[in-house]
Structure formats: structure tokens, C-alpha cells
Amino acid sequence: MTAVDDLRRGLAEATGTDAADWYPVLKARYAMLEVFTALAERRGRSAVVTQALTCATAVDPIVEAGLRPVYADIDPGTYAIRPGAVAWEDGPSAAVIQHTFGVIDESSSAEIADAARRVGALVVEDSAHCAGRMARGTDGAPVADVSFHSFGIEKQLPTKFGGAVWLSPDLPGRELRSALADSLSSLPQPGARLAFAIKTYRLQRGVLNRLPRQISRPLERVLTAAGLFEPAVARAEVEGRLTRGALAIPDHVAAEVADALGRLESIEAGRTAAVDAYLEALGDAIGAPEHLAGQPLVRFPMLVPAGLDPESVISQLQAQGVYAGRWYRPVLFPGTDTPESYAYTPGDPSLATTHDVVARLVNLPTTVSPERARQIAGLALKAVAAQRAAA
Ligand SMILES: Cc1ncc(COP(=O)(O)O)c(C=O)c1O
């Protein structure tokens, strides 16, 4: 059995699906590119419903394929698009249900899937943050037609590369499904430079992290321009483009992901325990929806009270050695100088909840023990209180 077959089997075991329906790729964005390109070939420059509270690389494949992203506002309880906020009358060819931070809300996922099917739109699930988890209907079957999973940098597994897409055996349109199965099975492998960049990523990142910023920044740029270093998000990828066509997963990456998938349960249990500790320690002091409880989130989304500055909380936490982050501030993270290339209008009044969440968001790490999560929550609350006192 090849490493790729092993990975397909691991994904099938984690999700209770069939190994034959899984297609591993180098990065999830490449599987997305294949699916959206196939849709564009069949549906022209149609709309794809998605959310702005996301990574630019989740929207690049839509734009690169020649489709039109249309942003629906999110539900503050799920961080995913609110079923009632979608303009179905635009006749979208697809709707993306993104499990932001790994929050899966099965009831709104099923509602969006039903509404999408009624208008003939493909139901696309973005499980990039929760590899191996999918939204299920009341019958236990996955609600999506296609489901994307990422094993890339800072996702659920400690791997740095790899992605996969699951094609539902019931995917509407037999011809579309077999065309996708063909294209996803015959992707080229990375060329020599990229193969080198992948193999040496950890080493290069480690060295770059240890160098002073004034040296590491330009060095990273030079290495990236020479194709010897592979950044998590490339320059072109914040301008509505991808740097290359879709690529297959190398065997050694597939083997590493398959191995890490074997530890998925314990990784998820650790993250869930941290999430529950944050919820308990932060209580009502922050606007975290209750149903985050029991979910193995890739990061814990803490919302600072309106009017306060999350950046100051992040820098205070970082100064105390806490790996706090700012995923999805600004929108289309890490942010774009060309919002028009994403058909995104800054300040769009129809995205009020998205903008409110973005203005208050602090990510807390979930790869910590419950005890450490309680400590971090205490530090975060102190930073919020200090800001309040100074206001
Ligand atoms: C929500 C979301 N979707 C898709 C992707 C793309 O995943 P990959 O890095 O495997 O291409 C990302 C990456 O950060 C993401 O955050």
C-alpha cells in the first residue's frame, strides 16, 4: 500500500467514510482550485457564497478559477455564514460552509446545505481547521457534496503541508464527479525547488525564527523569491491569485500526515480540554458562544468587549510568552491591499457581524494544558481590565 493509500484509509477511518472518496493534495487550496475550476467550466462566472472572516487562501481558488466570491454575514454564535444572510437569488454555483476555528454547527450547516441544494448550488464544506471532522445531518451522513481538509501550517495536526478533499458518492452531477476524480488523481508532483522547500521547511523556519527580524525578513523574501522557501501565504495569495496550479502530495508528506492522523484523537482531546478550560475561566467576561464547549478548536476565539483594542491584549499576552494570534483580523487574513481583487468592499454594511467580530478577536492557543489555559485566561482578563481602567 502506498503512503497516499494509507492516508486515504486514515481519513476514511477518522470520518467513517470510504477511502476511495478521498483525494489528498499538497495543500487544501489546490483541491479547492480543482473544484472551483470545474464549476467555472460548467457554470461560467457564477457566484460562490462564502465569508470574509477567513484566510485569503480560502478565497484565492474561487477568484483564480474565474468565479465571483459573494460574502454573506456570519452568525456570532458559529462564526460561519448565517443561513438567513445568504442572497440565494444571485444563483450561486456553490456555497461554502466554513467551520471557523473548527466550530461545527450541524443545524445551521444542514440548513445552508438544504437551501443551497434548492437553488442547484454545490455544498462545499471548509474543514481546513478541523481535519477529520465534518458536519453531519440527523442521519449521521456528511451534509456536504465536497469537503476540504488541511494539514498545513498551524492547523489541527502538527504537520506543515498536505490537504485532502472528500467527494461525496452522491455528489450531484455524475459527470462533474468523475471529471473531478480524474483531475484530482492526475495532479503533477512539486518540482525540484519546491520539493526542497517542503523537505527543509522546518529547518528553515527554525533558523529564520532565531534570527533578528531585520535579518530574517529580507532573508525570507530572498529565499521565497528564489523558490527555496515556501511561505504559508505568498504575496500573490493576498492579491486574489495562487502562485501555481494544483499539485499532488509527495509520498513523504502523505506518510507524515497519515502518521499524525493516528494521533488525531489524543490531539483533539487535548484541544477540547483547553477550550473547556478557557470557557470556564473566561465565563461571561468575553463573548464566546457557549456551544464552543466540547469542540477541539484549532484556536480559541476570545472577543474583547466592544470599544477595547484586541491588539493591545495580544501584545500584552505575547510579552508574557503566550502565543496569542490574530487570525482573521483583518478579514481575508492576513489582509489584502487589493480588496477589489476579492470583490470585497471594505466596511460593507451587510457584513456588520463579521466586522464586529473582526474588531474584537483575539486567538488563544489550544495546544496547552487546561491548567495553562486557565492561566492564559487570567492574563487575558487582566489585560482587558487594564485597558478598561485606562479608558
Ligand atoms: C479556512 C481555511 N480554508 C482553507 C485554507 C487553505 O488550506 P491550505 O493551507 O491547506 O491550502 C486555510 C488556510 O489557512 C483556511 O484557514
The ligand as an ORCA input file, in Angstrom:
! r2SCAN-3c Opt
* xyz 0 1
  C     -10.470     28.456      6.397
  C      -9.348     27.998      5.517
  N      -9.631     27.363      4.375
  C      -8.655     26.909      3.558
  C      -7.327     27.102      3.847
  C      -6.272     26.607      2.899
  O      -5.617     25.484      3.433
  P      -4.166     25.078      2.879
  O      -3.176     25.902      3.642
  O      -4.018     23.605      3.161
  O      -4.160     25.379      1.423
  C      -6.979     27.782      5.018
  C      -5.550     28.020      5.335
  O      -5.172     28.737      6.205
  C      -8.014     28.235      5.877
  O      -7.711     28.881      7.028
*
